[in-house]
Amino acid sequence: MIKRKNMKKLLLIMLSLFMLNSFAQQTGNVVFVSGTNKTMEITINNQLINQTPLSGVRITDLSSDYYNVTVRFTGNTRDIVRANLYIPPMSEIVYEVYAPDRRNARGDFLIKDIYPIDNRLPYFQPNAVFSMNTGGQNAGVSQGNNGGTVQSGQINININNNSAANNQVGQDGTHVVYVPDYAGEVGCTPPVTPERFENMLHTIENEMFESGKLRVAKQIIKTNNCMTVNQLTQILRLFDFDQTKLKLAKYAYDYVYDLENYYKVNNVFDFDSYKNQLDKYIQERD
């Protein structure tokens, strides 16, 4: 028979192991893809990831939310892009990286996709996958073979990441309904899944300034192609100013599934003048 004191100790040990195991699983992946034909060297938190320049790199087992990333493009020592990037836990985020040019002197990281990590690492198959060890200051990088090939600057993006069933036509010849009780005009199909949408919200929320939130929101909406009005209103409520909400509401009109529900967007504005501007914009579009 186990004594009560030993039982408490055993329970504490089991609880600690459970918490450690749960914490260890909260890691994310990131993919960097060259926006041009140039290959790249990736450095994260002052640690060189790939000694051989590549046009596409996947890095797994990232345990922090933010990382200092430096991308050095081959061919020109001045082609360097730096940023403090958000890596969502339990997700894989894809950044397309562009070298500095005349239009953008600092270069850019554009969000191409975000999706939950599961047993299927879906579309990006580089010939090397790098894993960040989580051992503190002495953390290292290990490289694994993924069996694929890297094509210069090319990536096949599965934009919506929904199941194939969502795109099929029903047995009665009608299309799948994504919004219950909605039978109006459809602007796009299919909307993003709830799990994917949560990742989108977190990514926008983590931008510090209104302008940054707007930029990231536009990137995500354009990349994911389709959402419902209810999803859009949740994004719009992340912004403080009606002027910014109006800009995004106009931009997102082409990326909404249930168009005839668009009147619900008016509820996010504090002032009637912005509601009137959105109504006028929609009338002119129709």
C-alpha positions in Angstrom: 0.0 0.0 0.0 1.3 3.5 -0.9 1.5 5.9 2.0 -0.5 9.1 1.8 2.8 11.2 1.8 4.2 9.1 -1.0 1.0 9.3 -2.9 1.1 13.1 -2.8 4.7 13.1 -4.0 3.7 10.7 -6.9 0.8 12.9 -7.9 3.0 16.0 -7.9 5.6 14.2 -10.1 2.9 13.0 -12.5 1.4 16.5 -12.7 4.8 18.0 -13.3 5.5 15.6 -16.1 2.1 16.3 -17.6 2.8 20.0 -17.6 6.2 19.7 -19.0 4.9 17.4 -21.8 2.1 19.8 -22.6 4.5 22.8 -22.7 6.9 20.9 -24.9 4.2 20.4 -27.5 3.5 24.1 -27.8 5.9 24.6 -30.7 5.5 26.1 -34.1 7.0 25.8 -37.5 8.1 28.5 -40.0 8.7 28.3 -43.7 10.7 30.9 -45.6 10.3 31.1 -49.4 12.3 33.3 -51.6 10.1 35.8 -53.5 12.6 35.8 -56.3 15.0 33.3 -57.8 17.7 34.1 -55.2 18.8 31.6 -52.6 18.9 32.6 -49.0 20.8 32.0 -45.7 18.5 32.2 -42.7 19.7 33.3 -39.3 17.4 33.1 -36.2 18.4 34.7 -32.9 22.0 35.1 -34.3 22.2 31.4 -35.1 22.8 30.4 -38.8 20.2 27.8 -39.8 21.3 26.7 -43.3 25.0 26.9 -44.3 24.1 26.0 -47.8 21.9 28.8 -49.4 18.4 27.6 -50.4 15.3 29.1 -52.0 13.0 27.5 -49.4 13.6 26.5 -45.8 11.3 24.8 -43.2 12.3 25.2 -39.5 10.5 23.2 -36.9 10.3 23.1 -33.1 10.2 26.8 -32.4 9.1 27.3 -28.8 8.9 31.1 -28.5 6.3 33.4 -30.0 8.8 35.8 -31.6 12.2 35.4 -33.2 14.7 37.8 -34.6 15.2 36.7 -38.2 17.8 37.8 -40.7 17.7 36.7 -44.3 20.8 37.2 -46.5 20.3 36.7 -50.2 23.2 35.3 -52.2 24.7 37.4 -55.0 24.7 40.7 -53.2 26.0 41.2 -49.6 23.7 44.2 -49.2 20.6 42.1 -49.8 19.7 41.6 -46.2 16.2 41.6 -44.6 15.6 41.7 -40.9 12.5 41.5 -38.7 11.1 40.3 -35.4 8.6 37.7 -36.6 5.7 36.0 -34.9 5.6 32.2 -35.0 2.1 31.0 -33.9 2.3 28.0 -31.5 0.9 24.7 -32.8 0.9 26.2 -36.3 3.1 26.5 -39.4 3.4 30.0 -40.9 4.8 30.6 -44.3 6.7 33.9 -45.1 7.6 34.9 -48.6 10.8 37.0 -48.4 11.7 39.8 -50.7 15.1 41.5 -51.0 15.4 45.3 -50.8 14.7 47.1 -54.0 13.8 50.6 -55.2 10.2 50.2 -54.2 11.0 48.8 -50.7 14.4 49.8 -49.4 14.1 47.4 -46.4 12.7 44.4 -48.1 9.7 42.5 -46.8 8.3 39.4 -45.2 4.8 38.6 -46.6 2.6 36.1 -44.9 1.5 33.5 -47.5 -0.2 30.9 -45.3 -1.0 29.8 -41.8 -2.4 26.4 -40.8 -2.5 24.1 -37.8 0.3 21.5 -37.5 -0.9 18.0 -38.0 0.5 14.7 -39.4 0.4 16.1 -42.9 3.0 18.8 -43.6 1.0 19.8 -46.7 2.5 21.5 -49.7 6.0 22.7 -49.0 8.5 19.9 -49.4 12.1 21.1 -49.2 15.0 18.7 -49.4 16.0 19.7 -45.9 14.1 20.4 -42.7 15.9 22.2 -39.9 14.9 21.6 -36.2 15.6 24.1 -33.5 16.5 22.4 -30.3 15.0 23.9 -27.2 17.9 23.7 -24.9 18.3 27.3 -24.0 21.4 29.3 -24.9 23.2 26.2 -26.3 20.3 25.3 -28.5 21.5 23.9 -31.8 20.1 23.2 -35.3 19.7 19.7 -36.6 18.9 18.9 -40.2 16.7 16.2 -41.6 16.0 15.0 -45.1 12.4 15.5 -46.3 12.8 13.6 -49.5 11.6 16.5 -51.8 13.3 19.0 -54.0 13.5 22.7 -53.9 12.7 24.6 -57.0 14.0 28.1 -57.3 11.5 30.5 -55.9 8.5 28.3 -56.5 5.9 27.0 -54.1 2.6 25.3 -54.6 0.3 26.9 -52.1 -2.9 25.1 -51.0 -4.7 28.3 -50.2 -7.8 27.2 -48.3 -6.5 24.0 -46.7 -10.1 22.7 -46.4 -11.1 19.1 -46.9 -12.0 18.0 -50.4 -15.6 17.3 -49.3 -16.1 21.1 -48.9 -15.5 21.7 -52.6 -17.8 18.9 -53.8 -21.3 19.2 -55.1 -24.0 17.3 -53.2 -25.9 14.3 -54.5 -28.9 16.5 -55.3 -26.8 18.7 -57.5 -26.6 21.6 -55.0 -23.5 23.1 -53.6 -22.4 22.7 -50.0 -23.8 25.4 -47.8 -21.1 27.0 -45.6 -23.4 29.4 -43.7 -26.6 27.8 -42.2 -29.9 29.2 -43.5 -28.1 31.4 -46.1 -29.3 31.1 -49.6 -28.2 34.4 -51.1 -25.5 35.6 -53.5 -22.2 33.9 -53.0 -19.0 35.9 -53.5 -16.4 33.2 -53.1 -16.0 29.6 -51.8 -15.1 27.9 -49.5 -14.5 30.1 -46.4 -11.5 29.3 -44.2 -12.0 26.8 -41.4 -12.5 28.0 -37.8 -9.1 26.6 -36.7 -7.4 28.4 -39.5 -9.3 31.6 -38.8 -8.1 31.6 -35.1 -4.5 31.6 -36.3 -5.3 34.5 -38.6 -6.8 36.5 -35.7 -3.8 35.8 -33.5 -1.4 37.0 -36.2 -3.2 40.3 -36.7 -3.6 40.9 -32.9 0.1 40.6 -32.4 0.9 43.6 -34.6 1.6 46.5 -32.3 0.3 49.4 -34.5 -2.9 50.0 -36.4 -1.0 50.3 -39.7 0.7 47.0 -39.1 -2.5 45.3 -38.3 -4.1 46.6 -41.5 -1.1 45.5 -43.6 -1.1 42.0 -42.2 -4.9 41.7 -42.3 -4.9 42.5 -46.1 -2.1 40.0 -46.7 -4.0 37.3 -44.8 -7.4 38.0 -46.4 -5.9 38.1 -49.9 -3.9 34.9 -49.4 -6.8 32.9 -47.9 -9.3 34.1 -50.5 -12.6 33.6 -48.7 -14.3 34.1 -45.3 -17.7 34.7 -43.9 -19.1 38.1 -42.9 -19.1 37.0 -39.2 -15.3 36.2 -39.6 -14.7 39.5 -41.2 -16.5 41.5 -38.4 -14.3 39.7 -35.9 -11.2 41.0 -37.7 -12.6 44.5 -38.0 -13.2 44.7 -34.3 -9.5 44.3 -33.8 -9.1 47.9 -35.1 -9.6 51.1 -33.1 -10.4 53.6 -35.8 -13.4 53.7 -38.1 -11.2 55.0 -40.9 -9.1 51.9 -40.8 -12.1 49.6 -40.5 -13.6 51.3 -43.6 -10.4 50.7 -45.6 -10.4 47.0 -44.7 -14.1 46.6 -45.2 -13.9 47.9 -48.7 -10.8 45.7 -49.4 -12.4 42.6 -48.1 -15.6 42.9 -50.1 -14.2 40.7 -52.9 -13.2 38.0 -50.3 -16.5 37.3 -48.6 -18.7 34.2 -49.1 -22.2 35.4 -47.9 -22.3 38.8 -49.7 -26.0 39.5 -48.8 -25.0 39.5 -45.1 -22.5 42.3 -45.6 -24.9 44.8 -44.0 -23.7 43.3 -40.6 -20.4 45.0 -41.2 -22.1 48.3 -40.3 -22.2 47.2 -36.7 -18.4 47.6 -36.3 -18.5 51.4 -36.9 -18.9 54.0 -34.2 -20.0 56.8 -36.6 -22.8 56.8 -39.2 -20.7 58.6 -41.7 -18.5 55.6 -42.2 -21.5 53.3 -42.5 -22.8 55.6 -45.3 -19.5 55.5 -47.1 -19.4 51.7 -47.0 -23.1 51.5 -48.3 -22.2 53.9 -51.1 -19.1 51.8 -52.0 -21.2 48.6 -52.1 -24.0 50.2 -54.2 -21.4 51.4 -56.7 -19.8 47.9 -56.9 -23.2 46.2 -57.5 
